[in-house]
Amino acid sequence: MMHHMPNPFSGCVLSGDLPCGKIEVTVSRADCAPEKLFSFAARNNPKRPFLFLSHVLGKHLPVSPQQMQDIHERIAVRIAELPGSPIFVGMAETATCLGQGVFEAWLRMYRRTDGVYLQTTRYRVEGSTPIPFEETHSHAPSQWLFLPDCPEQRSRLNNARSLVLIDDEISTGNTFVNLVRALRAVAPGLTHIHLAAIADFTGKTRRARLQDAFAANLDIGALLEGEWRFEPNNLPPAFPGNPVSQAAQTPSLRDGGFGRLGRGSALTVPEQLVSELAATIEPNHRVLVLGTGEFMHPPFVLARSLACVTGARVFMHATTRSPILCRGPIRHMLTFPDNYREGISNYLYNHEPERYDHVFLCHETPVSTDLKRLATLLRAQLVHFHSESLVEKISVY
């Protein structure tokens, strides 16, 4: 007979006083101390004025690629046996690297070659077929998912019986419900859905409702489970309104094969690029590899390779379109024009230039005056990923 050990973090309560109210999380289970995974921050968004600020995601705060990979593996190992060839979807903007990292960890751990990974995106991809859906609580609700451009992967999607949806945290699950509804139009045979996340805040009642909404077998695998409660104080917001896209239409881009149009294998970065960058790095150096917006997974693969080859202290995080207030764990922010030409501000949080000997600013968009300005400000070298095999280094200072 198996005896389940009580979870040492069960019943643990974390709370935060924010300008707009009080947030409280009651933990029912966690793989490690909850405060190692996240803290609370305030968002400039009246629809959802708080943020679970991840300490392990490598998005808003710098994290080592080794720690990020450890998180990917811990989440992947919770993905139970699923029927058929699973489709994995990582959620833009925040979880594109987490999603692809979990997919690649799953490929390695289970020695599989038949899965397909897709990421959602805020952008149109030229010459591709979209499956639009909405993310209701976001400050930028329109998201797209595109059909894979490879016929074999498209066939796998059309015939898929199982789906793995990956986000940094699951709070209501509404975005996933919207996405599954949209996906059923192209994958009508879905019977199994696995939600993978760092934190699952759905709770028992909400989980039962999700099961009904999905009309499929539902499984959730997260490193922390709990429920949150937010009490607004109804004070007027002490900060300006939401940034709204000034662009006349959703920007279009050419995808270099990084995940928006389907991938069935782990991403690599050119060995020559790694050795050229590594040649300038000493083992005692501190290195920052920065992603831009949704473009996070290739920078993570580069950061992991550089850490492995040089033995230096390498960190990774990214610019973001998410407006977070400067308070609590967010000590300072840089604001600059976004490189996808949406006409909205982008941000970089807690960047301390004096901490780093090298900064590599990675991007998939064409080199622009704004990107060069940002690279100069960060004393960074631009690294332009045209495709998996073609990556260009550009010095600007």
N, C-alpha and C positions, 0 to 999 in steps of 0.2 A: 504494500500500500504506500502511495506517495504522500509525503507530508509537504505542504507548501509553506515555506518560511515566510513569516510576516515581512512586508516590505518596510525597511527602516524609515522611509520617507513618507509612508502613508499617514495622512492626517496633517502633514506639514502645511502651514498657511503662509503665503507670501503676500504682502500688501504694499501698495504704493500710493502716495498722495500726489495727484497730478493737478495742474491748473484747472482742469475741467471737472474733476471729481476724484473718487477713490476707486482703485482697482484692487481686487483680491482674488488670489488663486488658491484653491484648496487642492492639494495633491493627493491622489489615491495610490499612485505607484510611480516610481522613478528608478532609472538605472544608476543614477548618481545624484549628488546633491543638486537640487533644482537651481540654486543660484549659480551653479557652474554652467548651466544651459542658457539662462536668460535673465534679464532684469526688465523693469518697466520704463518706457519712455512715452513722451507726449507727442501726438501727431497733429499736424496742421490740417485736420480734416474733421469737420463737424459730424459727418456720418459715423466716424469711428475715431474718437480723439485720443486713443491710446495705442501703444505698440508693445508687443512682446519682443524686446530687443535681444536677438540671439547672440550669444558669446561664442558660438561654434560654427556658424553658417559661413563666415568669410564674406559677408555682404556689407553690413554697416560698420563693423569693427574688424580690425586686422586679426587674423587667425593663422596659425601655422598650417601648411598643407597636410602635414602628418596628422594633426588633430582633425582636420576636415575629413581626411580619408577614413580615419577611425570611426567617425560619425556615419559616413556612408556605409561602412561595413556593418556597423551595429544595426542600422535600419534594414539593410539588405538581408541580413540573416533572419529577420522576422518575417520575410516573405515566404509564406508556406507554399507547398506544392500546388500549382495552379494548372487547370486543364489547358491543353493546346499550347500555342506559342503566344506568350503574354505580350500585350502592348503596354509600354511604359510612357507616361506623360508627366513631364516636369513643368511646373507653373511659373510663368513670367510674372513679375520681373525677378522677384527675390529668389526663387528656388530653381533657376535654370541649371546652376552648377550642382546643387544638391540632387536634383532629379537625374542628371546624366551621371553623376558620381555614384548614385545608388544603382543605376542600371549597369554601370561597368563593374561595380563590386559584385552584383548578382551574376553577371557573365563569368567572372573569375571564380566565385565561390561555388557555383553550381555547374561549372564547366559547360555552359550553354552557348549556343551560337544562333538560336532561332528567335530571340526576342527582337522587338522593334522599339526604338526610343524616338519620341517626338517631344518637342517643347512648344508650349503656347507662346505667342508673341504679340506685342502691341503694334506690330508693323505688317504691312502688306509685303508679301514676297512675290517678286515679279514672275509672271508666267505660271503661278501655282493656284490650286483649287482650294478655297477656304471653307472651313466649317466654323462660322462665327458663333460666339456665345458671350454671355455677360458675367462679369465678376462684380457682384452687387455692392460690396462695402468699400471697394477700392476708390481712390481719388481719380482713377482713370479707367472707367469700367469696360471699355471695348477691348476684347482680346480675340485673337484668331488662333485657330489650329488648322494646319494645312495637311492635305493628303500627301503621303509619301510620294516622291517622284520616281522611286524605283518600283517597277511593276510587281516584283516579288513581295516587297514590303507592303505595297498597297493591297495585294491579295491577302496577305496575313492580317492586315487591319480589317478588311471586309469580312473575313472568316473568323475573326477573333472571338474566343469564348471568355477570355480573362483580360482584365485591365488593372494596371497598377498606377494609381494617381499619387504624385509626390508633391508635397508642399512643406514649407518649414513648420507651419502649425495649422491645425484644423480647429476652427472655432465653431462656426455654425454648420459647415459642410455645404452651404448653399451653392458656392462656386462649383464644387464637384458635381452637385445635382444638375446644375445647368449644363455642365460639360458632358455628363453622361447622356443627358437628353439629346444634345447635339450629335454626339457620337453614334447613338443608336440608328441615326439615319444612314450611316455608312457601315456600321458594324451591328446589325440587328440581332446577332446570336450571342451577345454578352450575357453570361450567367454568373460570373464571379468577379467581384471588385475588391481590390485590396487598397486601402488608403495608407500611405506611408508618410511619416512625418517625424520631426524631432519632438513636437509636443502635440498631444491630442486633448483638446478641451471640450469634446462633445458631451461627455457625461452619458449616463445610462438612458435617460429619457430621449435625449436627442439622437442617440445612436439607434434606438429602436425606430424612430421616425425616419432616419436616413435609410435604414434597411428597407422600409416600405417605399420610400421615394425612389430608390435605385431599382426596385423590383429585381433584385439579384442577391446571390450569397455575398454578404459583406463581412470583411475582415479588416481590422485596423491594427497596424503595427507601429508603435511610437516608443521613444525613449522615456517619455514622461506622460502620464495620464492625470487629468484633473479637470476641475471646472472653474470658470472665472465668473466673477460678478462685478459689474461696474455700476457705481452710484454717481450719477452726474450731480454737480452742485448748482447747475442752472445759472451760473455766472456767465455774463457775456464773454465771448472768446477774447483773450488778451493778445491776440495776434491777428495779422491780416488774413483775408479769405484764401480759398484754395487757388493754387496755380492752375489756370485753365490753358489747354493747348491753344496756341495762337495759329497753328498751322491750319491752312484751309482744308486739308484732307490728311488722312493717315499717311505718314511717310512710307515710301516703298523702298525696299532694299534688295540687293542680290544676296542670297544666302550662299556662303562659301562651303556648305556641306557640314555645318556644325551642329545640326539637330532639328532645325525647324521643318526640314523636309524628310525626316526619317534617317535613323542610323541603326545599323545592326551590329556594330563592332566598337571597341574602345578607341577613343580619339588619341592620336599621337601628335607630337610636335617634331619638326625636323631636327635630327641629331646635330646637324651643323649649326643650327641656331643655338641650341643648348651649349655646345662646346665654345662657340664664339662669345656668348654672354658669360659663361663660366670662367673663361680665361681672364676676365677682369675682376673676378670675385675671390677674395681671400677667405679662408675658413673662419676668421674672426669677424667678418663683415656682417652687417644687417642689411637685408635685401627686401624690398617691397615690390610685389607684382600686383598691379592694379587692373581690374577689369573695368569695363564701361557698360553701365546699364545692364541689359540682358546678357551681354557678352562676357560670361564669367567662367565657363568650363574650360575653354582653351587656356586662359591665363592660369587657372588652377593646375592644369596638366604641366604647364611650363614651370610654375612655382615648385611643384613636386619634383620635377626633373632637376631643377637647379639645386634644391635642397639635397637631393640624393648625390649629385655629382660633386658639389663643392663642400658639403658639410657646414655651410654657413647657416646663419639664422634667417630663414626665409619666411615672410609673411604674405598673406594675400587678403585683399578686400576689393571693393568696387565702388564706382560712382553710382548714384541712384537718383531716381526721380521722386523718391518718397520724402516729403517734407517733414522733418522731425525737429521739435523744439530743442534749443540749446539749454538743457537743464539735466540734473541727475547724471546718468552715465554718459550723455552726450555733452562733451566739454567744449567743443568748437566745431564750426562747419565752414566749408568753402562753398561758394555759390558760383556757378559759371554756366554758359549756354550749353545746351545738350548737343552731342555730336550726331544725333540721328535727325536733327533739323525738325523737331516737333514744335519748336518755338516756346518751350517751357524751360524753367531753370532746372539744372541738375546740381547734386550736392555730393560732397565728400566729407565724412564725419571723422573727428578725432585723428586727423592726419598731423603727425609731428615730424616735420622734415629733418630735424636734427637727429632723429633716431636712426636714419637710414644712410648707408653708404651708397646704395644704388636703388633707383626707382625705375621700374619698367611699366609704362602706361600702354596697355594692350587694347587694340580697337579693331573692329571689322569694317567700319565706315571709312570713306576716303579721307585722306589727310586734309584738314581744313585749318584756316587761320585760328579758329577757336581752340582746336586740339593743340596746335603749336603753342598758343598762349598758355593753355593749361599745363602742358609739358614744361614750359619755361618756368612757370610758377612753382611747379613741384620739383624742379631740377631733375626731370625724368627724360629717359630715352623713349621715343615712340616705337612700338612694335606693332606693325600693321599685318594682321592675319588676312591675306587675300583668300586663302584656302588652307586645307590641312597640310598641303605640301609646299605652299608658297607663303613665306612669312618674311617681311621686310623690316629691317632695323632702320630707324630714322633719327639722327641726332639733331636737336634743335637749339641747344645752348652750348 
